[in-house]
Amino acid sequence: MTTDLDLLRGTLDVLVLKTLAWGPRHGYDVARWIRETSGEALRIEEGALYTALHRMEARGWIAAEWGVSDNNRRAKYYRLTTAGRQQLGRQSAAWTRYAEAVFRVLNAAV
């Protein structure tokens, strides 16, 4: 059984993995991409983002290395690993099924 916390954590994970599927990014850029791509509807708190990034790195879904950002600051860049790409596929499929089920319920005739 999936708990609410698992669903929320899974949401952030799949969003971060999808973001990194487009290429390596530092944490601030991950949050910005999600915010902009969602039309400003999704805003990721810094604490939640970095907790998720560290968790996913520990699981081997992403790898990190230090680099220099566009504004010439030292930043940790995250990239998707092969395991992360596989996890993205699994989570995307699960979220698609979940969203379709929710939409069916919401759109049911009363």
C-alpha positions in Angstrom: 0.0 0.0 0.0 1.3 3.4 -0.9 1.1 6.2 1.8 0.4 9.9 1.2 4.0 10.6 2.0 5.2 8.0 -0.6 3.0 9.6 -3.2 4.3 13.1 -2.4 7.9 11.9 -2.3 7.3 9.9 -5.6 5.9 13.1 -7.2 9.1 15.1 -6.4 11.3 12.2 -7.5 9.6 11.8 -10.9 9.7 15.5 -11.5 13.4 15.7 -10.7 14.2 12.6 -12.7 12.3 14.0 -15.7 14.1 17.3 -15.4 17.5 15.6 -15.4 16.4 13.5 -18.4 17.0 16.8 -20.4 20.6 17.0 -19.2 22.7 17.7 -16.1 21.5 20.6 -13.9 22.4 22.1 -10.5 19.8 22.2 -7.8 18.5 25.7 -8.4 18.2 25.0 -12.1 16.2 21.9 -11.4 13.7 23.8 -9.3 13.5 26.6 -11.8 12.9 24.2 -14.7 10.0 22.5 -12.8 8.5 25.9 -11.9 8.7 27.3 -15.4 7.6 24.1 -17.2 4.6 23.8 -14.9 3.5 27.3 -15.7 4.5 28.5 -12.2 2.1 26.0 -10.6 4.8 23.9 -9.0 7.3 25.4 -6.7 9.8 23.1 -5.0 11.0 24.1 -1.6 14.8 24.1 -1.4 14.9 21.8 1.6 12.7 19.2 0.0 14.6 19.4 -3.3 18.0 18.8 -1.7 16.7 16.0 0.5 15.3 14.4 -2.6 18.5 14.9 -4.6 20.6 13.3 -1.8 18.1 10.4 -1.5 18.2 9.7 -5.2 22.0 10.0 -5.3 22.2 7.4 -2.5 19.9 5.1 -4.5 22.1 5.4 -7.6 19.4 7.1 -9.7 21.5 10.3 -10.2 25.2 11.1 -9.9 26.7 14.5 -9.0 29.9 16.4 -9.7 31.0 19.9 -8.9 31.2 22.5 -11.7 30.7 26.2 -12.4 27.3 27.7 -12.9 26.4 30.3 -15.6 26.9 33.1 -13.0 30.4 31.8 -12.3 29.7 30.1 -9.0 30.7 26.7 -7.8 27.6 24.4 -8.1 26.9 20.7 -7.8 25.5 19.3 -11.0 23.3 16.3 -11.1 22.8 13.9 -14.0 20.6 10.9 -14.6 22.2 7.5 -14.4 21.1 4.4 -16.3 19.3 3.2 -13.1 17.7 6.6 -12.9 16.4 6.5 -16.4 14.9 3.1 -15.7 13.3 4.5 -12.5 11.9 7.4 -14.5 10.3 5.0 -16.9 8.7 3.0 -14.0 7.5 6.2 -12.1 6.2 7.9 -15.3 4.1 4.8 -16.1 2.8 4.6 -12.5 1.9 8.3 -12.4 0.2 8.2 -15.8 -2.0 5.3 -14.5 -2.7 7.2 -11.3 -3.6 10.5 -13.1 -5.8 8.7 -15.6 -7.7 7.0 -12.7 -8.1 10.3 -10.8 -9.4 12.0 -14.0 -11.9 9.2 -14.6 -13.3 9.7 -11.1 -13.4 13.5 -11.4 -15.1 13.3 -14.8 -17.7 10.7 -13.8 -21.2 11.8 -14.4 -23.1 12.6 -11.2 
